Amino acid sequence: MTPTPAPRRVVVSVAMLVGIVAVAGFMSIRFAPGVSSPRVVLPSPVAVDFGPPPAGVQLLYVHDPNHPAWLIGYDWSGKARGTVKFNVNNAAPAPDGQLFVVGGVGKGGGGSFFDRLGQSIPGPAAVTGYSPIWADDNRHMCDVSLDQLTLEWKFSTQLPGEAVKQVAVIAREPTAGGQTGISLASCSFGNDEAILVRTTVYWPSELWVVRISNGNVLFHNTYSNTAGLANMIASRDSAFIAENSGKSIGQLQGSTSPSTIIRRVSDRSVVATLDPTMAVLAFSGDDSLVLVNTSLWVGGQAIHLALIDLRSSQVLWRYDGPEGLGSYLAQPDGTAFAVALKVVPLHPSPCGSTAQTACRVAPDDPLSDVQIVHGDGTTTAIPGRQVTTW
């Protein structure tokens, strides 16, 4: 899609660019099977500096194909709106694209915060723990970490430029090097609640709802490994939680396998019940829709997706095409999702066949076809194939 802002620098001439786009446009139009509307694959954008990203506009970022450390910000209509230039290629934007953190996402080390223009924010290093996430205000970062001396799981928050604030000690680890871990499912400054989930081996075993302002535990529940749950996905505002069935990830429980259930956190009431083969990947920013996978999400295999209206249970969009799922992002406070689809690699002959001398699997394609799936089921393609930041 041709960007509307006037670029500062264009590598090729305007006349040549028009000719390339016209020819490539006619040659590259194709339809993706299963998508509710045609998807046009456009040529990759040329090296363009789209200028400073506008303030207050929600942007989703991808790496510039010609400068991997530069990020191109697209608004949720699919228009390129700005370029942010970093010296490293691991900058992670907030969901609304107005802040960045470099480092600090993952265990160990320290990170740095940057503003929407890519300028460093002075202050302490960014929080580093097991599962740092951006809060629903898109300004705070929230994290849970294990103190190796006390074996305490600590929940903390941080505003860029300020020191890390410990909210609460959530639980203790029975022994060092155990097979459990606690992570944040959501962190809502708007509702003053965070949801944390303990995973034991491979199933969710405990859930906490914690008041961020004072650290009080509002709700705590334990789950048996016989509950048949695969994982739990919370809405960003901590208002809803999805209990995904184990059957959605291939854990066959027979006829007793529970359905995937979406509950209201405040009173545990059931909001929606989905087929056990479905798993909620994410809630929309306004909690009205859920993005689900309707088939196993296995790397290197085609994915089946759906967008479902929680009130009516209506399927607004489906993807049953040939590509696999790379990643996804919900529009803050909106109804859209960005979905990164990857070409499924061609695997070699099975190990032991006479057609090969080694058993190898094709590497994952770093590039994705990015679609913006709008709340009404229509789609918009980001031009070219991208390396996402989310």
Stockholm file with secondary structure:
# STOCKHOLM 1.0

chainA/1-390         MTPTPAPRRVVVSVAMLVGIVAVAGFMSIRFAPGVSSPRVVLPSPVAVDFGPPPAGVQLLYVHDPNHPAWLIGYDWSGKARGTVKFNVNNAAPAPDGQLFVVGGVGKGGGGSFFDRLGQSIPGPAAVTGYSPIWADDNRHMCDVSLDQLTLEWKFSTQLPGEAVKQVAVIAREPTAGGQTGISLASCSFGNDEAILVRTTVYWPSELWVVRISNGNVLFHNTYSNTAGLANMIASRDSAFIAENSGKSIGQLQGSTSPSTIIRRVSDRSVVATLDPTMAVLAFSGDDSLVLVNTSLWVGGQAIHLALIDLRSSQVLWRYDGPEGLGSYLAQPDGTAFAVALKVVPLHPSPCGSTAQTACRVAPDDPLSDVQIVHGDGTTTAIPGRQVTTW
#=GR chainA/1-390 SS CCCSSCCSCBSSCHHHHHHHHHHHHHHHBCCCTTCSSCCBCCCCCCSBCCCSCCTTCCCEEEECSSCTTEEEEECTTSCEEEEEECSSSCEEECTTSSEEEESCSSSSSCBEEEETTSCBCCSSCBCCSSCCEECTTSSCEEEEEECTTTCEEEEEEECTTSCCEEEEEEEECSSTTCSEEEEEEEEETTTTEEEEEEEETTEEEEEEEEETTTCCEEEEEECCTTSCEEEEEECTTSSEEEEEEGGGGTCCCGGGCCCEEEEETTTCCEEEEECTTCEEEEECTTSSEEEEESSCCCTTSCCCEEEEETTTCCEEEEECSSCEEEEEEECTTSSCEEEEEECCCCCCSCTTCTTCSSCCCCCCCSCBEEEEECTTSCEEECSSCBCBCC
#=GC SS_cons         CCCSSCCSCBSSCHHHHHHHHHHHHHHHBCCCTTCSSCCBCCCCCCSBCCCSCCTTCCCEEEECSSCTTEEEEECTTSCEEEEEECSSSCEEECTTSSEEEESCSSSSSCBEEEETTSCBCCSSCBCCSSCCEECTTSSCEEEEEECTTTCEEEEEEECTTSCCEEEEEEEECSSTTCSEEEEEEEEETTTTEEEEEEEETTEEEEEEEEETTTCCEEEEEECCTTSCEEEEEECTTSSEEEEEEGGGGTCCCGGGCCCEEEEETTTCCEEEEECTTCEEEEECTTSSEEEEESSCCCTTSCCCEEEEETTTCCEEEEECSSCEEEEEEECTTSSCEEEEEECCCCCCSCTTCTTCSSCCCCCCCSCBEEEEECTTSCEEECSSCBCBCC
//
